[in-house]
Amino acid sequence: MFDIITVGSATEDVFVNLDETKIVGFEDRHHKDEYLALPYGAKINVDSIVLDTGGGAVNTAATCAAMGLQTAALCKIGRDLIGQRIIKSVQESGADTSLFIECDDYASGYSVIITGFTGDRTILVYRGAATQLCAEDIPWEQLAEAAWIYIGSMHGPSASLFRELAVFAGQHDIQVAINPGGTQLAGGMDKLADVFAHTTAIFLNRSEAYKLTGVAPERGPTDERQMLRLLNEAGCRNVIITVGAEGSWGYDGRSFYTMPAYPTEVVSTVGAGDAFAAGCIVGLYKGLSLNAAMRIGAANAASVVSRFGAKEGILTWPQAQEFVAAHGGASKHSGSTAHPVNMGESDIT
C-alpha cells in the first residue's frame, strides 16, 4: 500500500542556461505578457547545460519520497534510453517505479528548458508517451489501496483519465490532490464538477485560476478571493493559488491565508510549483492545517529555486520543519473581508 501515487508526466530535461537573453513585455491595465527574445538566425553561446529528469508526476514523487511518504509514480514512457534514465532517476529519489508503463509506439517525454538572466524559464516540451496513458494502463486495485493520489496535468488521449482517476479515488475514500493543465482548464468549471466533488486540494497559479473560473482580473485581492471561494464552493476542500514571486494564497472554507515567498537567490524557477504543491500535500497528509502545510510547500519551493534542476533542492521533512522554524510562516485573514495584500504580477510557479 502506498501513501501516495503521483500520476502524470515524466520527462528528461535539458537545462540550457544563458545570460544573453532579452525579455520583451506587453502590458495593459488587466494583464501583462512577457516573451523571451533571442536574435533570430544567430549562433548563441550557452553558459552551461544541465541534464535532469522532471515532469509533474516525477517531481512531485521526489518530494513526497524525500519527506518520508511511501510513494509511487505512475507514468507512461517510451521503451528507450531516455525512459530508462527516467526510471533510474525516480528510483534514486526513493520513489517506486513498479507502476511505470513502457510504450513501443511513442518516445519518452523530453524538454528543453531555456533559463535566462532572471532565473525564469521558457520550456520547449515534447510530451510523447505521456499523452498515451489510458484506463487499461492503470492498476486500479493498487490505486484503491493508496491513501492519496496526485493527478497532474494530462494532455492528448490521456486527458480523459483526469476525471476518471478523481472519481475513482473519491469512490474509494482516497484523498485527491490535483494540478489541472491547459486541457483541463479549457473546459471551465462545469467540465470539472465531478473532479472537484472529490478534491482535497487543488493547486493553480493565478493565470490558470483566472482561466478556469472566468473571474475578471482586478486591482487588489478581491478577485483572488472570489476565485478561492468559487473553487471551494465547487467542492475543493483546500484551494491554493500561487502568485509567482509573491508567494501563494489559500482558502479552506473557513479562513484565507497568505504565504509570502521565502527570500532566496533564484537560480532557476523550474520545478517551483511542483515543489510547493508536493510539500503542501505532505503537510496535509501529516495532518497539518492548510496554512501550516503552505509553509512547508513554500520552504521546499524556496530551496528548489536556489539550484538548477527541478529536484536538486528538495528538502526532507526535518529540513523543511527547520526551514519554517527559522523563517516564519503564513498570515491568516479570517472571514470574507478583503485585505490589501500585494499579490504581485508574475506567475512563475
Sequence and secondary structure as in RCSB ss.txt:
>XXXX:A:sequence
MFDIITVGSATEDVFVNLDETKIVGFEDRHHKDEYLALPYGAKINVDSIVLDTGGGAVNTAATCAAMGLQTAALC
KIGRDLIGQRIIKSVQESGADTSLFIECDDYASGYSVIITGFTGDRTILVYRGAATQLCAEDIPWEQLAEAAWIY
IGSMHGPSASLFRELAVFAGQHDIQVAINPGGTQLAGGMDKLADVFAHTTAIFLNRSEAYKLTGVAPERGPTDER
QMLRLLNEAGCRNVIITVGAEGSWGYDGRSFYTMPAYPTEVVSTVGAGDAFAAGCIVGLYKGLSLNAAMRIGAAN
AASVVSRFGAKEGILTWPQAQEFVAAHGGASKHSGSTAHPVNMGESDIT
>XXXX:A:secstr
  SEEEES  EEEEEEE S  EEEEEE SS EEEEEE  TT     SEEEEEEE HHHHHHHHHHHTT  EEEE 
EEESSHHHHHHHHHHHHHT B TT EEESSS  EEEEEEE TTS EEEEEE GGGGG  GGG  HHHHHT SEEE
E    GGGGGHHHHHHHHHHHTT EEEE   HHHHHTHHHHTHHHHTT SEEEEEHHHHHHHH     SSSHHHH
HHHHHHHHTT SEEEEE GGGEEEEE SSEEEEEE      S  TTHHHHHHHHHHHHHHTT  HHHHHHHHHHH
HHHHTTSSSSSTT   HHHHHHHHHHH   EEEESS        S    
